[in-house]
């Protein structure tokens, strides 16, 4: 986790500290008794809770366990674990849906700003940092959840365009290589089928700057055969999509 993202997490703890935990929060009887289920969550300090401790709660939250104040109490720790890439991709996407359910854009300004800043810092972190993830395409698993709730997509794209790290180009390569059907045809291959195409993203991908980025990377990484094969596919795809827009 970058120092910038760490500071953003600390700001979340500060802002949401006004929401005390409720050991009596509601929980579906199908999961267990409130005493049993809530007792596990409050058996240790908030910052000491692990992903294993929070996994069932974070996916059940607002459905069969807890309400909005409970979401806000646990939010800093869950997002801290997300920033540490210690949460399975499925849980990240399910938890981020809670923001939409809770209508977070109607929350107090201080809370919205803290979350927005965290999301931007998380975006920069997964975009540029060579994080110790076993699969290079892990970025795709965080991409959709962030894009779905972040209120300013052009800012995310501008941040990507300014990112000079080779890692940022690899993230972009993985996105286009695996999801070109969704990006340019609206056919989602591996994410939530309800995800709609994002015209602003597709238009940005057709820009001169993005194509130049891939062309440069192709010659820079000529010794990496697997990567250059993906880059070649991406360049051909973008050139084809650009040609369709020409009169």
C-alpha positions in Angstrom: 0.0 0.0 0.0 1.4 3.4 -1.0 1.9 6.2 1.6 -0.8 8.2 -0.2 -3.3 5.4 0.1 -2.4 4.8 3.8 -3.2 8.4 4.6 -6.5 8.1 2.7 -7.3 5.1 4.9 -6.5 7.0 8.1 -8.8 9.7 6.9 -11.6 7.2 6.6 -11.0 6.0 10.2 -11.1 9.6 11.3 -14.3 10.6 9.5 -16.3 7.4 10.3 -15.2 7.2 13.9 -18.4 8.9 14.8 -20.3 5.7 14.1 -19.9 3.3 17.1 -20.2 -0.4 16.5 -23.5 -1.9 17.6 -23.1 -5.3 19.1 -26.9 -5.7 18.9 -27.2 -5.1 15.2 -29.8 -7.1 13.4 -28.8 -10.4 11.8 -30.9 -13.0 9.9 -31.7 -16.1 12.1 -30.5 -18.2 9.2 -27.0 -17.1 10.0 -27.1 -17.6 13.7 -28.1 -15.7 16.8 -27.2 -11.9 17.1 -25.1 -12.8 20.2 -23.1 -15.4 18.4 -22.6 -13.6 15.1 -22.1 -10.1 16.4 -19.9 -11.4 19.2 -17.4 -12.6 16.7 -17.2 -9.2 15.0 -16.7 -7.4 18.3 -14.3 -9.9 19.8 -11.3 -7.8 18.8 -10.6 -4.1 18.0 -11.8 -2.9 14.6 -8.3 -2.5 13.2 -7.4 -6.0 14.2 -10.2 -7.7 12.2 -9.0 -9.8 9.3 -10.7 -10.5 6.0 -11.7 -13.9 7.4 -13.4 -12.2 10.3 -15.2 -9.8 8.0 -15.9 -11.9 4.9 -19.4 -13.1 5.7 -20.4 -9.8 7.2 -19.2 -7.7 4.3 -21.1 -9.7 1.7 -24.3 -10.0 3.9 -24.3 -6.3 5.0 -27.5 -4.4 4.2 -29.1 -7.6 3.0 -29.4 -9.9 6.0 -27.0 -8.4 8.5 -26.7 -4.8 9.8 -27.9 -1.4 8.5 -26.3 1.8 7.2 -24.7 2.9 10.5 -23.1 -0.5 10.7 -21.8 -0.2 7.2 -20.2 3.1 8.1 -18.6 1.7 11.3 -16.9 -1.2 9.6 -16.2 0.7 6.3 -12.7 1.9 7.1 -11.4 -1.5 8.0 -13.0 -3.2 5.0 -11.6 -0.6 2.7 -8.2 -0.9 4.4 -8.1 -4.6 3.7 -9.2 -3.9 0.1 -6.3 -1.5 -0.3 -4.0 -4.1 1.0 -5.4 -6.5 -1.7 -6.4 -8.9 1.1 -9.9 -9.4 -0.1 -11.1 -11.8 -2.8 -12.3 -10.1 -6.0 -15.8 -11.3 -5.5 -16.0 -9.8 -2.1 -14.6 -6.5 -3.3 -17.3 -6.2 -6.0 -20.1 -7.3 -3.6 -19.0 -4.8 -1.0 -18.8 -1.9 -3.4 -22.4 -2.6 -4.4 -23.3 -1.5 -0.8 -22.3 2.1 -1.7 -25.0 2.2 -4.3 -27.6 0.5 -2.1 -26.8 3.0 0.7 -26.9 6.0 -1.8 -23.5 7.1 -0.6 -23.6 10.2 -2.9 -26.3 11.6 -0.5 -24.1 11.2 2.6 -22.5 14.2 4.3 -19.9 16.0 2.3 -17.0 15.0 4.6 -17.9 11.3 4.2 -18.2 11.5 0.4 -14.9 13.3 0.0 -13.1 10.8 2.2 -14.4 7.9 0.2 -13.8 9.6 -3.2 -10.2 10.4 -2.2 -9.6 6.8 -1.0 -11.0 5.5 -4.3 -8.7 7.7 -6.3 -5.7 6.6 -4.2 -6.7 3.0 -4.6 -6.9 3.5 -8.3 -3.4 4.9 -8.5 -2.1 2.1 -6.3 -3.4 -0.8 -8.4 -2.6 1.2 -11.6 1.1 1.7 -11.0 2.3 -0.4 -8.2 3.8 -3.8 -9.1 1.7 -5.4 -6.3 2.5 -9.0 -5.3 -0.5 -10.6 -7.0 -0.2 -14.0 -8.6 -2.2 -13.1 -11.6 -1.4 -10.2 -13.9 -5.0 -9.6 -14.7 -6.0 -9.0 -11.1 -6.5 -5.3 -12.1 -9.7 -6.2 -14.0 -11.2 -7.5 -10.8 -11.0 -4.1 -9.2 -11.6 -2.1 -12.3 -15.4 -2.5 -12.6 -16.2 -2.0 -8.9 -14.3 1.3 -8.9 -15.6 2.6 -12.2 -19.2 1.8 -11.2 -19.2 4.0 -8.1 -16.5 6.7 -8.8 -18.3 9.9 -9.6 -15.7 11.3 -12.1 -14.7 8.8 -14.8 -12.7 11.4 -16.8 -10.5 12.0 -13.7 -9.7 8.3 -13.5 -8.8 8.2 -17.2 -6.7 11.3 -16.9 -4.8 9.7 -14.0 -4.2 6.6 -16.2 -3.0 8.7 -19.1 -0.5 10.5 -16.9 0.8 7.3 -15.3 4.3 6.7 -16.6 4.9 3.4 -14.9 5.1 0.4 -17.4 2.8 -1.4 -15.0 0.0 1.1 -15.9 0.4 0.1 -19.6 0.2 -3.6 -18.7 -3.0 -3.0 -16.7 -4.5 -1.3 -19.8 -3.3 -4.1 -22.1 -5.0 -6.7 -19.9 -8.2 -4.7 -19.9 -8.4 -4.4 -23.7 -7.1 -7.9 -24.4 -9.7 -9.6 -22.1 -12.6 -7.2 -22.4 -12.5 -5.8 -25.9 -16.0 -7.2 -26.7 -17.5 -5.3 -23.8 -15.5 -2.1 -24.4 -16.4 -1.8 -28.1 -19.5 -4.1 -28.6 -21.2 -4.0 -25.2 -20.7 -7.8 -24.8 -19.5 -8.5 -21.3 -17.4 -11.6 -21.1 -16.5 -12.2 -17.5 -18.0 -9.6 -15.3 -21.5 -8.9 -14.1 -23.8 -9.2 -17.2 -25.6 -6.1 -16.1 -22.6 -3.9 -16.6 -23.3 -1.5 -19.5 -20.7 -0.2 -22.0 -19.0 3.0 -20.9 -18.8 5.3 -24.0 -16.4 7.7 -22.4 -13.9 4.8 -21.8 -14.3 3.4 -25.3 -13.7 6.9 -26.8 -10.6 7.5 -24.7 -9.2 4.1 -25.8 -9.5 5.2 -29.4 -7.4 8.3 -28.8 -4.1 9.0 -30.4 -2.4 9.1 -27.0 -3.5 5.6 -26.0 -2.6 4.1 -29.4 0.9 5.7 -29.2 1.4 4.3 -25.7 0.8 0.8 -26.9 3.0 1.2 -30.0 5.9 2.5 -27.9 5.4 -0.4 -25.4 5.5 -2.9 -28.3 9.0 -1.9 -29.3 10.2 -1.3 -25.8 9.3 -4.8 -24.7 10.3 -6.6 -27.8 12.1 -9.3 -25.7 8.9 -10.3 -23.9 7.1 -12.5 -26.5 4.0 -13.1 -24.5 3.5 -9.5 -23.7 4.2 -8.3 -27.2 1.7 -10.7 -28.6 -1.0 -9.1 -26.4 0.2 -5.7 -27.4 0.0 -6.6 -31.0 -3.6 -7.7 -30.6 -4.4 -4.5 -28.7 -2.9 -2.3 -31.4 -4.8 -4.1 -34.2 -8.0 -3.8 -32.2 -7.6 -0.1 -31.6 -6.6 0.6 -35.2 -9.7 -1.3 -36.4 -12.0 0.6 -34.0 -10.5 3.9 -35.0 -11.0 3.1 -38.7 -14.7 2.5 -38.1 -15.0 6.1 -37.0 -13.4 7.6 -40.1 -15.7 9.0 -42.8 
